[in-house]
Amino acid sequence: MNDPGSSREVLALRNLHDVITAVHSGQDLEDVLQTAAQGVVDVLGFEVAVIDCVDDHGFVEALAVAGDEDACRTMKSRRIPLVEILQEFDIADEWGRLRFVPHDRLEEDATASWVPDLVPLDVPDAWHPLDALYAPLHGPNGDLLGVLSVDLPVDRRRPTLLGRQVLEMYAVQAGLAIHHAQERARLNERVRLAAAVRAVVDTAAHELDLESVIAGSFAPLSAGFRCDRVVVQVLPDPAEHSGDSAPATRFTAFHPPPPEGSDTPWPMDSEQAAGMLPLGEQIARRCWEKGRTAVLDPLEAPSDDQLAPEELRRVRTFMGSAGINSAMLVPLGSGPQCLGHVTLLREDQSAAWTEAEADAALEVGREMGRAVHRAHLYARERELVAELQELDRAKGEMINTVTHELKNPLTSIRGHAELLADEGVSPRSVGAIERNVQRLITLIDDLLLLAKVSDPHRDFLPAAVPMRAVVDEVFDGLTVQAERKDLRLDRSAVAELDAWGERAELTRLVLNIVSNAVKYTPAGGSAALQVYAEGGRVVFACTDTGLGISAEDKEHLFEEFERSSNPAARAEPGSGLGLAIVHRIAERHGADLVVDSEIGVGSTFRVLLRPA
């Protein structure tokens, strides 16, 4: 006759095979553990089986219960400190991997989650209602992941050696199931957090506007860190403040945003909520110095003395009033500077922050800190540009005022010089007066033109400009001057092409370039003028055999009042405004200026204009 006990163990082994298959198939953890617990009840001979898992808070909580309905109802809601079970392990008998706690070793006032209504048998191995049998569930590294506990053997006796060995097998598989589930959860967490960090990095890298960076980060932060609320506080640019006084906060942003008409999303007055922002700044600065986050829990003291007792009291009061159960404060910074913080808030009391989340949050803090730093630099740059534009505008107004004031007396001087010539005064003296008056008038005209083409508010009215006609006009005006120096001007390579711009300004641009070629080319030299199409542009080019330009002078070639360092070039009269005017006109027309030059060989100026 077959032994019923042995048959039960065989059935248990078959069921254990099903559990092993479930463990390695990637099924849901609770389903796998429920299969194991049910197998212990159905085929191993216990009326109650409970599988508890250790959570991040140091508690054990039942994930699977099977057997007696009353026991299931009681055990399913059980959540007790892990330390209580470890204390029972200390007084237990070691049955291989199992831990058996006889009832007579318990304290007299010891309590149990559930006690069966059972009268023990009058035999040596009888099961007592207060006996406890545990199977610790370990991972491959020996970490305690949970506990499989059984109660009330069907035969009311302590299990046999074979039964204990099979129970150990269930425990091993249940431990592996928990380990695999935790590994999958960690992997999914890493993937989720990596996606959140990547989304924040992409937003920070492509946005210069600080508010756009923050608005674009809210969604990945909420999803990636599974938080209910996000608060971002950005501190002012440290470069804008000096002295001992603390600067006011630049701005604070909330997600989800506060309801209409409210300054904060919290169910409290704005003043009370705003009082937490300076405290958040203090904590953020400490965290940035240490390179860590701060986990704030109203029930647990922060580690590493992150908060003083009074600060902790304020945090607990605020979190209790705001309905927040856990928060992680992440400093934002760049280099040595703390520039603000992100606070991630959870309303779920059981959701603890993991080490992976803290590491990912620090990476987010660094990336958003860099974005804040760039935004500060961009804001400072815009302010400086605005200041420079204002200075340029003031300079233009000054030039206009001075040149107009100079022009009236120069006109009078010129008129009186003409009267002196009529009266027979020395022609040489009168000629000197007229030449210098003309130089001043030319300088004033150049200053007025420079101010005109530099004015960003002046209307730009472009049209199709025939470049052949412009070159012909300049060529005809400089022919006599070129002939006096025995220079050859060549315009044979000027094509019939139209550029897009203002004719008067393009004429002045060509005139200044060609007149420079005539002025700085020694007698017997030449200058070739060209107009041709290249790369979708209309190109005007002037190539001379003149003095050439040094590399040092080319760096400042288009600056106002800049003269060449070449003594031969400085011997020629000039204001140093001609090429500055050329540069400003080119800028107004969206043209590119290219200069190739070599000392003693000559220069080529190319202006790449937009076609009409």
Helices and strands as residue ranges (DSSP letters): H 4-24, H 29-43, E 46-54, E 59-67, H 69-76, E 79-81, H 82-90, E 93-95, E 98-101, G 103-105, E 132-138, E 144-153, H 161-206, H 210-224, E 229-234, G 238-240, E 251-255, H 270-274, H 276-290, E 294-296, G 303-305, H 309-322, E 326-334, E 337-346, H 355-422, H 427-454, E 463-466, H 467-484, E 488-494, E 498-501, H 503-519, E 526-534, E 537-544, H 551-554, H 567-570, H 578-588, E 592-598, E 602-609
